[in-house]
């Protein structure tokens, strides 16, 4: 179940911090609200987004970019499995 709270956003940020990707919040006029630099493994989210917008952008990225889960903690492996299967309506 997706909860649009700061605590859930922190969980997603923690999950990404255990991956090979770097998450940054910056201003920009990204059409999708985010920019993904796959070669440099950087995720950039519009810093002016609401919490809900940031969460939706991160979930969309998590569904499109395969992450190496071997280094994830057990709780983050479970969260990642849940997030890559849930469909946002």
Phi and psi in radians as a Rosetta constraint file:
Dihedral C 1 N 2 CA 2 C 2 CIRCULARHARMONIC -1.563 0.35
Dihedral N 2 CA 2 C 2 N 3 CIRCULARHARMONIC 2.177 0.35
Dihedral C 2 N 3 CA 3 C 3 CIRCULARHARMONIC -1.998 0.35
Dihedral N 3 CA 3 C 3 N 4 CIRCULARHARMONIC 2.191 0.35
Dihedral C 3 N 4 CA 4 C 4 CIRCULARHARMONIC -1.538 0.35
Dihedral N 4 CA 4 C 4 N 5 CIRCULARHARMONIC 1.219 0.35
Dihedral C 4 N 5 CA 5 C 5 CIRCULARHARMONIC -2.155 0.35
Dihedral N 5 CA 5 C 5 N 6 CIRCULARHARMONIC 2.868 0.35
Dihedral C 5 N 6 CA 6 C 6 CIRCULARHARMONIC -1.114 0.35
Dihedral N 6 CA 6 C 6 N 7 CIRCULARHARMONIC -0.584 0.35
Dihedral C 6 N 7 CA 7 C 7 CIRCULARHARMONIC -1.118 0.35
Dihedral N 7 CA 7 C 7 N 8 CIRCULARHARMONIC -0.713 0.35
Dihedral C 7 N 8 CA 8 C 8 CIRCULARHARMONIC -1.185 0.35
Dihedral N 8 CA 8 C 8 N 9 CIRCULARHARMONIC -0.674 0.35
Dihedral C 8 N 9 CA 9 C 9 CIRCULARHARMONIC -1.060 0.35
Dihedral N 9 CA 9 C 9 N 10 CIRCULARHARMONIC -0.726 0.35
Dihedral C 9 N 10 CA 10 C 10 CIRCULARHARMONIC -1.106 0.35
Dihedral N 10 CA 10 C 10 N 11 CIRCULARHARMONIC -0.631 0.35
Dihedral C 10 N 11 CA 11 C 11 CIRCULARHARMONIC -1.106 0.35
Dihedral N 11 CA 11 C 11 N 12 CIRCULARHARMONIC -0.756 0.35
Dihedral C 11 N 12 CA 12 C 12 CIRCULARHARMONIC -1.138 0.35
Dihedral N 12 CA 12 C 12 N 13 CIRCULARHARMONIC -0.711 0.35
Dihedral C 12 N 13 CA 13 C 13 CIRCULARHARMONIC -1.108 0.35
Dihedral N 13 CA 13 C 13 N 14 CIRCULARHARMONIC -0.688 0.35
Dihedral C 13 N 14 CA 14 C 14 CIRCULARHARMONIC -1.113 0.35
Dihedral N 14 CA 14 C 14 N 15 CIRCULARHARMONIC -0.737 0.35
Dihedral C 14 N 15 CA 15 C 15 CIRCULARHARMONIC -1.053 0.35
Dihedral N 15 CA 15 C 15 N 16 CIRCULARHARMONIC -0.813 0.35
Dihedral C 15 N 16 CA 16 C 16 CIRCULARHARMONIC -1.169 0.35
Dihedral N 16 CA 16 C 16 N 17 CIRCULARHARMONIC -0.570 0.35
Dihedral C 16 N 17 CA 17 C 17 CIRCULARHARMONIC -1.139 0.35
Dihedral N 17 CA 17 C 17 N 18 CIRCULARHARMONIC -0.423 0.35
Dihedral C 17 N 18 CA 18 C 18 CIRCULARHARMONIC -1.502 0.35
Dihedral N 18 CA 18 C 18 N 19 CIRCULARHARMONIC -0.105 0.35
Dihedral C 18 N 19 CA 19 C 19 CIRCULARHARMONIC -1.597 0.35
Dihedral N 19 CA 19 C 19 N 20 CIRCULARHARMONIC -3.075 0.35
Dihedral C 19 N 20 CA 20 C 20 CIRCULARHARMONIC -1.444 0.35
Dihedral N 20 CA 20 C 20 N 21 CIRCULARHARMONIC -0.098 0.35
Dihedral C 20 N 21 CA 21 C 21 CIRCULARHARMONIC -1.554 0.35
Dihedral N 21 CA 21 C 21 N 22 CIRCULARHARMONIC 2.683 0.35
Dihedral C 21 N 22 CA 22 C 22 CIRCULARHARMONIC -1.901 0.35
Dihedral N 22 CA 22 C 22 N 23 CIRCULARHARMONIC 2.295 0.35
Dihedral C 22 N 23 CA 23 C 23 CIRCULARHARMONIC -1.826 0.35
Dihedral N 23 CA 23 C 23 N 24 CIRCULARHARMONIC 2.236 0.35
Dihedral C 23 N 24 CA 24 C 24 CIRCULARHARMONIC -2.302 0.35
Dihedral N 24 CA 24 C 24 N 25 CIRCULARHARMONIC 2.554 0.35
Dihedral C 24 N 25 CA 25 C 25 CIRCULARHARMONIC -1.920 0.35
Dihedral N 25 CA 25 C 25 N 26 CIRCULARHARMONIC 2.057 0.35
Dihedral C 25 N 26 CA 26 C 26 CIRCULARHARMONIC -2.470 0.35
Dihedral N 26 CA 26 C 26 N 27 CIRCULARHARMONIC 2.816 0.35
Dihedral C 26 N 27 CA 27 C 27 CIRCULARHARMONIC -1.405 0.35
Dihedral N 27 CA 27 C 27 N 28 CIRCULARHARMONIC 2.614 0.35
Dihedral C 27 N 28 CA 28 C 28 CIRCULARHARMONIC 3.057 0.35
Dihedral N 28 CA 28 C 28 N 29 CIRCULARHARMONIC 2.895 0.35
Dihedral C 28 N 29 CA 29 C 29 CIRCULARHARMONIC -1.987 0.35
Dihedral N 29 CA 29 C 29 N 30 CIRCULARHARMONIC 1.247 0.35
Dihedral C 29 N 30 CA 30 C 30 CIRCULARHARMONIC -1.419 0.35
Dihedral N 30 CA 30 C 30 N 31 CIRCULARHARMONIC 2.298 0.35
Dihedral C 30 N 31 CA 31 C 31 CIRCULARHARMONIC -1.051 0.35
Dihedral N 31 CA 31 C 31 N 32 CIRCULARHARMONIC -0.692 0.35
Dihedral C 31 N 32 CA 32 C 32 CIRCULARHARMONIC -1.598 0.35
Dihedral N 32 CA 32 C 32 N 33 CIRCULARHARMONIC -0.042 0.35
Dihedral C 32 N 33 CA 33 C 33 CIRCULARHARMONIC 1.589 0.35
Dihedral N 33 CA 33 C 33 N 34 CIRCULARHARMONIC -0.053 0.35
Dihedral C 33 N 34 CA 34 C 34 CIRCULARHARMONIC -2.634 0.35
Dihedral N 34 CA 34 C 34 N 35 CIRCULARHARMONIC 2.884 0.35
Dihedral C 34 N 35 CA 35 C 35 CIRCULARHARMONIC -2.317 0.35
Dihedral N 35 CA 35 C 35 N 36 CIRCULARHARMONIC 2.343 0.35
Dihedral C 35 N 36 CA 36 C 36 CIRCULARHARMONIC -2.108 0.35
Dihedral N 36 CA 36 C 36 N 37 CIRCULARHARMONIC 2.000 0.35
Dihedral C 36 N 37 CA 37 C 37 CIRCULARHARMONIC -1.770 0.35
Dihedral N 37 CA 37 C 37 N 38 CIRCULARHARMONIC 1.556 0.35
Dihedral C 37 N 38 CA 38 C 38 CIRCULARHARMONIC -1.113 0.35
Dihedral N 38 CA 38 C 38 N 39 CIRCULARHARMONIC -0.695 0.35
Dihedral C 38 N 39 CA 39 C 39 CIRCULARHARMONIC -1.129 0.35
Dihedral N 39 CA 39 C 39 N 40 CIRCULARHARMONIC -0.631 0.35
Dihedral C 39 N 40 CA 40 C 40 CIRCULARHARMONIC -1.667 0.35
Dihedral N 40 CA 40 C 40 N 41 CIRCULARHARMONIC -0.062 0.35
Dihedral C 40 N 41 CA 41 C 41 CIRCULARHARMONIC 0.974 0.35
Dihedral N 41 CA 41 C 41 N 42 CIRCULARHARMONIC 0.940 0.35
Dihedral C 41 N 42 CA 42 C 42 CIRCULARHARMONIC -2.195 0.35
Dihedral N 42 CA 42 C 42 N 43 CIRCULARHARMONIC 2.304 0.35
Dihedral C 42 N 43 CA 43 C 43 CIRCULARHARMONIC -1.912 0.35
Dihedral N 43 CA 43 C 43 N 44 CIRCULARHARMONIC 2.190 0.35
Dihedral C 43 N 44 CA 44 C 44 CIRCULARHARMONIC -2.081 0.35
Dihedral N 44 CA 44 C 44 N 45 CIRCULARHARMONIC 2.136 0.35
Dihedral C 44 N 45 CA 45 C 45 CIRCULARHARMONIC -1.934 0.35
Dihedral N 45 CA 45 C 45 N 46 CIRCULARHARMONIC 2.489 0.35
Dihedral C 45 N 46 CA 46 C 46 CIRCULARHARMONIC -1.063 0.35
Dihedral N 46 CA 46 C 46 N 47 CIRCULARHARMONIC 2.073 0.35
Dihedral C 46 N 47 CA 47 C 47 CIRCULARHARMONIC -1.220 0.35
Dihedral N 47 CA 47 C 47 N 48 CIRCULARHARMONIC -0.250 0.35
Dihedral C 47 N 48 CA 48 C 48 CIRCULARHARMONIC -1.570 0.35
Dihedral N 48 CA 48 C 48 N 49 CIRCULARHARMONIC -0.002 0.35
Dihedral C 48 N 49 CA 49 C 49 CIRCULARHARMONIC -1.143 0.35
Dihedral N 49 CA 49 C 49 N 50 CIRCULARHARMONIC 2.668 0.35
Dihedral C 49 N 50 CA 50 C 50 CIRCULARHARMONIC -1.256 0.35
Dihedral N 50 CA 50 C 50 N 51 CIRCULARHARMONIC 2.975 0.35
Dihedral C 50 N 51 CA 51 C 51 CIRCULARHARMONIC -0.996 0.35
Dihedral N 51 CA 51 C 51 N 52 CIRCULARHARMONIC -0.757 0.35
Dihedral C 51 N 52 CA 52 C 52 CIRCULARHARMONIC -1.076 0.35
Dihedral N 52 CA 52 C 52 N 53 CIRCULARHARMONIC -0.728 0.35
Dihedral C 52 N 53 CA 53 C 53 CIRCULARHARMONIC -1.122 0.35
Dihedral N 53 CA 53 C 53 N 54 CIRCULARHARMONIC -0.716 0.35
Dihedral C 53 N 54 CA 54 C 54 CIRCULARHARMONIC -1.126 0.35
Dihedral N 54 CA 54 C 54 N 55 CIRCULARHARMONIC -0.760 0.35
Dihedral C 54 N 55 CA 55 C 55 CIRCULARHARMONIC -1.101 0.35
Dihedral N 55 CA 55 C 55 N 56 CIRCULARHARMONIC -0.794 0.35
Dihedral C 55 N 56 CA 56 C 56 CIRCULARHARMONIC -1.072 0.35
Dihedral N 56 CA 56 C 56 N 57 CIRCULARHARMONIC -0.715 0.35
Dihedral C 56 N 57 CA 57 C 57 CIRCULARHARMONIC -1.126 0.35
Dihedral N 57 CA 57 C 57 N 58 CIRCULARHARMONIC -0.768 0.35
Dihedral C 57 N 58 CA 58 C 58 CIRCULARHARMONIC -1.120 0.35
Dihedral N 58 CA 58 C 58 N 59 CIRCULARHARMONIC -0.711 0.35
Dihedral C 58 N 59 CA 59 C 59 CIRCULARHARMONIC -1.115 0.35
Dihedral N 59 CA 59 C 59 N 60 CIRCULARHARMONIC -0.697 0.35
Dihedral C 59 N 60 CA 60 C 60 CIRCULARHARMONIC -1.115 0.35
Dihedral N 60 CA 60 C 60 N 61 CIRCULARHARMONIC -0.737 0.35
Dihedral C 60 N 61 CA 61 C 61 CIRCULARHARMONIC -1.113 0.35
Dihedral N 61 CA 61 C 61 N 62 CIRCULARHARMONIC -0.784 0.35
Dihedral C 61 N 62 CA 62 C 62 CIRCULARHARMONIC -1.062 0.35
Dihedral N 62 CA 62 C 62 N 63 CIRCULARHARMONIC -0.508 0.35
Dihedral C 62 N 63 CA 63 C 63 CIRCULARHARMONIC -1.393 0.35
Dihedral N 63 CA 63 C 63 N 64 CIRCULARHARMONIC -0.381 0.35
Dihedral C 63 N 64 CA 64 C 64 CIRCULARHARMONIC -1.779 0.35
Dihedral N 64 CA 64 C 64 N 65 CIRCULARHARMONIC -0.361 0.35
Dihedral C 64 N 65 CA 65 C 65 CIRCULARHARMONIC -1.972 0.35
Dihedral N 65 CA 65 C 65 N 66 CIRCULARHARMONIC 2.044 0.35
Dihedral C 65 N 66 CA 66 C 66 CIRCULARHARMONIC -1.267 0.35
Dihedral N 66 CA 66 C 66 N 67 CIRCULARHARMONIC 2.261 0.35
Dihedral C 66 N 67 CA 67 C 67 CIRCULARHARMONIC -1.859 0.35
Dihedral N 67 CA 67 C 67 N 68 CIRCULARHARMONIC 2.574 0.35
Dihedral C 67 N 68 CA 68 C 68 CIRCULARHARMONIC -1.360 0.35
Dihedral N 68 CA 68 C 68 N 69 CIRCULARHARMONIC 1.937 0.35
Dihedral C 68 N 69 CA 69 C 69 CIRCULARHARMONIC -1.592 0.35
Dihedral N 69 CA 69 C 69 N 70 CIRCULARHARMONIC -0.028 0.35
Dihedral C 69 N 70 CA 70 C 70 CIRCULARHARMONIC -1.056 0.35
Dihedral N 70 CA 70 C 70 N 71 CIRCULARHARMONIC -0.561 0.35
Dihedral C 70 N 71 CA 71 C 71 CIRCULARHARMONIC -1.557 0.35
Dihedral N 71 CA 71 C 71 N 72 CIRCULARHARMONIC -0.083 0.35
Dihedral C 71 N 72 CA 72 C 72 CIRCULARHARMONIC -1.229 0.35
Dihedral N 72 CA 72 C 72 N 73 CIRCULARHARMONIC 2.571 0.35
Dihedral C 72 N 73 CA 73 C 73 CIRCULARHARMONIC -1.214 0.35
Dihedral N 73 CA 73 C 73 N 74 CIRCULARHARMONIC 2.892 0.35
Dihedral C 73 N 74 CA 74 C 74 CIRCULARHARMONIC -1.054 0.35
Dihedral N 74 CA 74 C 74 N 75 CIRCULARHARMONIC -0.730 0.35
Dihedral C 74 N 75 CA 75 C 75 CIRCULARHARMONIC -1.160 0.35
Dihedral N 75 CA 75 C 75 N 76 CIRCULARHARMONIC -0.620 0.35
Dihedral C 75 N 76 CA 76 C 76 CIRCULARHARMONIC -1.314 0.35
Dihedral N 76 CA 76 C 76 N 77 CIRCULARHARMONIC -0.535 0.35
Dihedral C 76 N 77 CA 77 C 77 CIRCULARHARMONIC -1.096 0.35
Dihedral N 77 CA 77 C 77 N 78 CIRCULARHARMONIC -0.735 0.35
Dihedral C 77 N 78 CA 78 C 78 CIRCULARHARMONIC -1.149 0.35
Dihedral N 78 CA 78 C 78 N 79 CIRCULARHARMONIC -0.803 0.35
Dihedral C 78 N 79 CA 79 C 79 CIRCULARHARMONIC -1.064 0.35
Dihedral N 79 CA 79 C 79 N 80 CIRCULARHARMONIC -0.765 0.35
Dihedral C 79 N 80 CA 80 C 80 CIRCULARHARMONIC -1.090 0.35
Dihedral N 80 CA 80 C 80 N 81 CIRCULARHARMONIC -0.744 0.35
Dihedral C 80 N 81 CA 81 C 81 CIRCULARHARMONIC -1.073 0.35
Dihedral N 81 CA 81 C 81 N 82 CIRCULARHARMONIC -0.735 0.35
Dihedral C 81 N 82 CA 82 C 82 CIRCULARHARMONIC -1.156 0.35
Dihedral N 82 CA 82 C 82 N 83 CIRCULARHARMONIC -0.766 0.35
Dihedral C 82 N 83 CA 83 C 83 CIRCULARHARMONIC -1.229 0.35
Dihedral N 83 CA 83 C 83 N 84 CIRCULARHARMONIC -0.527 0.35
Dihedral C 83 N 84 CA 84 C 84 CIRCULARHARMONIC -1.453 0.35
Dihedral N 84 CA 84 C 84 N 85 CIRCULARHARMONIC -0.127 0.35
Dihedral C 84 N 85 CA 85 C 85 CIRCULARHARMONIC -1.838 0.35
Dihedral N 85 CA 85 C 85 N 86 CIRCULARHARMONIC -0.431 0.35
Dihedral C 85 N 86 CA 86 C 86 CIRCULARHARMONIC -1.300 0.35
Dihedral N 86 CA 86 C 86 N 87 CIRCULARHARMONIC 2.401 0.35
Dihedral C 86 N 87 CA 87 C 87 CIRCULARHARMONIC -1.836 0.35
Dihedral N 87 CA 87 C 87 N 88 CIRCULARHARMONIC 2.177 0.35
Dihedral C 87 N 88 CA 88 C 88 CIRCULARHARMONIC -1.371 0.35
Dihedral N 88 CA 88 C 88 N 89 CIRCULARHARMONIC 2.289 0.35
